[in-house]
Amino acid sequence: MTKADVISEISEKTGISKDDVQISVEAFFNVVKGSMADGENIYIRGFGSFVNKKRARKIARNISKNTAIVIDEHYIPSFKPSKVFVEKIKTSEKVKV
């Protein structure tokens, strides 16, 4: 499912125009990206958490040049689903193999 599909489905279910839904969805993504870039985590009850995970400093190897590279500690964005979200997926009939 793409972002356009999500916007269409929200528009159909709520009766709100696609343009208004698109503005809202884009605003949500911008808030998430901006907040996480500022070092804030976002917690949405019943859905999950957008958190910045810290990666420790490490030494990696460039195999093409056979040299060592130092990768400083840094943060990466991560999503952790809530227990309610995970349980919904686990019990879904459509997801089972």
Stockholm file with secondary structure:
# STOCKHOLM 1.0

chainA/1-97         MTKADVISEISEKTGISKDDVQISVEAFFNVVKGSMADGENIYIRGFGSFVNKKRARKIARNISKNTAIVIDEHYIPSFKPSKVFVEKIKTSEKVKV
#=GR chainA/1-97 SS CCHHHHHHHHHHHHCCCHHHHHHHHHHHHHHHHHHHHTTCCEEETTTEEEEEEEECCEEEEETTTTEEEEECCEEEEEEEECHHHHHHHHTCTTTCC
#=GC SS_cons        CCHHHHHHHHHHHHCCCHHHHHHHHHHHHHHHHHHHHTTCCEEETTTEEEEEEEECCEEEEETTTTEEEEECCEEEEEEEECHHHHHHHHTCTTTCC
//
